[in-house]
Amino acid sequence: MYKQLEKIFSQAFGVDKIDMSMSIDSVPGWDSMAHVGLILALQKEFAISIPPADAIELTSVKNIIQYLVNRNISSG
């Protein structure tokens, strides 16, 4: 899962590595429009549907990983 997230973040924000401290407040370019793209990329990569109420909470790498773990997504 971690490598998949790094790929998504690399494509979305041009970062080489991700860490648990990264959030919408600390990643340059992670604004509301980029967030929509990120959610779409997560849905495509992990073949899941993320409801809008959940999507608004996924504003950090830590929250995204926890969400995927709670959805029983590990690696693929």
HELIX and SHEET records of a PDB file:
HELIX    1   1 TYR A    2  PHE A   13  1                                  12    
HELIX    2   2 SER A   32  PHE A   46  1                                  15    
HELIX    3   3 PRO A   52  ALA A   55  1                                   4    
HELIX    4   4 VAL A   61  ASN A   70  1                                  10    
END                                                                             
